[in-house]
Amino acid sequence: MATISLMEIAGRTGAETLFERYRRELADVSLPPMLTVDYHIQAGEGYQQLGRTDLACGHLERALAVASDHHFNQLVFHVEEILQKVAAPTSVRVVVEPESSREVREIAGAIKRMREFSGAGG
């Protein structure tokens, strides 16, 4: 339980190396079903914080499967809610007014290029 909490803290603070270390420590440990669900939830949320949506969804889907198999209905609803948020595409639209300064237009263009590069589009 303590290692799961440490993994959660590392994910929330963006400490990717620590997060991965704790996650790997727990990956091969045989945990009771409730802790298995918690592990996958924390791993999923941690990966989301670290910008790794694909890995986040994988862990959350495993949490959902274990919670469903063991009829942890409240956790099923909780994980489904998290999955919807993680899997939902986020798009932020930058609107640059024609009379904006050159610096603002350059920043907006840089943000747009970063989004396109990261696959967020828009």
C-alpha positions in Angstrom: 0.0 0.0 0.0 2.8 2.4 0.9 4.5 1.8 -2.5 1.3 2.5 -4.3 1.0 5.8 -2.4 4.6 6.7 -3.3 3.9 5.9 -6.9 0.9 8.2 -6.8 2.9 11.0 -5.3 5.7 10.6 -7.9 3.1 10.7 -10.7 1.4 13.8 -9.4 4.7 15.7 -8.9 6.0 14.6 -12.4 8.9 12.6 -11.0 8.8 10.1 -13.9 11.9 8.1 -12.8 10.6 7.5 -9.3 7.1 6.8 -10.7 8.5 4.1 -13.0 10.6 2.6 -10.2 7.7 2.2 -7.9 5.4 1.0 -10.7 8.0 -1.6 -11.7 8.4 -2.8 -8.1 4.7 -3.5 -8.0 4.2 -4.8 -11.5 5.1 -8.4 -10.7 3.8 -8.5 -7.1 0.8 -10.6 -6.5 -1.7 -8.2 -4.9 -5.2 -8.8 -3.5 -7.9 -7.7 -6.1 -8.7 -4.4 -4.3 -5.0 -3.4 -4.2 -4.6 -4.5 -7.8 -7.4 -2.2 -8.9 -5.8 0.7 -6.8 -2.4 0.0 -8.4 -3.8 0.2 -11.9 -5.8 3.3 -11.1 -2.7 5.1 -9.7 -0.5 3.9 -12.6 -3.2 5.1 -15.0 -3.5 8.5 -13.4 0.3 8.8 -13.0 0.8 8.1 -16.7 -1.9 10.6 -17.5 -0.1 13.3 -15.4 3.1 12.4 -17.3 1.4 12.8 -20.7 1.4 9.1 -21.6 -2.3 8.6 -22.4 -1.8 5.3 -24.2 -0.2 3.7 -21.1 -2.8 5.4 -18.8 -5.7 3.9 -20.7 -4.1 0.4 -20.6 -3.8 0.5 -16.8 -7.2 2.0 -16.3 -8.7 -0.7 -18.6 -7.0 -3.4 -16.4 -8.3 -1.7 -13.3 -11.8 -1.8 -14.8 -11.5 -5.5 -15.7 -10.4 -6.5 -12.2 -13.0 -4.3 -10.6 -15.7 -5.8 -12.8 -14.5 -9.4 -12.2 -14.8 -8.9 -8.5 -18.0 -6.9 -8.6 -16.4 -3.8 -7.1 -19.3 -1.7 -8.6 -18.3 1.6 -7.0 -14.8 1.2 -8.3 -16.1 0.2 -11.8 -18.0 3.6 -12.0 -15.0 5.5 -10.7 -12.6 3.9 -13.2 -15.1 4.4 -16.1 -15.2 8.1 -15.1 -11.5 8.4 -15.1 -11.2 6.6 -18.4 -13.6 9.0 -20.0 -11.6 11.9 -18.9 -8.2 10.4 -20.0 -9.5 9.2 -23.3 -11.4 12.4 -24.2 -9.5 14.4 -26.7 -8.6 17.8 -25.4 -8.5 20.6 -27.8 -7.7 24.2 -27.0 -8.2 26.7 -29.7 -6.0 29.7 -29.9 -7.7 32.7 -31.5 -5.4 35.5 -32.5 -7.1 38.9 -33.2 -5.8 40.6 -36.3 -4.7 43.7 -34.3 -2.6 41.7 -31.8 1.0 42.4 -31.5 3.7 40.6 -33.5 4.9 38.9 -30.3 1.5 37.5 -29.5 1.1 36.2 -33.0 4.6 34.5 -32.7 3.6 32.9 -29.4 0.3 31.7 -30.8 2.1 30.2 -33.8 4.6 28.5 -31.6 1.8 27.0 -29.5 0.0 25.8 -32.6 3.2 24.1 -33.9 3.8 22.5 -30.5 0.2 21.1 -30.6 0.6 19.8 -34.1 4.0 18.2 -33.2 2.5 16.5 -30.2 -0.5 15.2 -32.2 -3.1 17.3 -30.4 -3.9 19.1 -33.7 -6.1 22.1 -33.7 
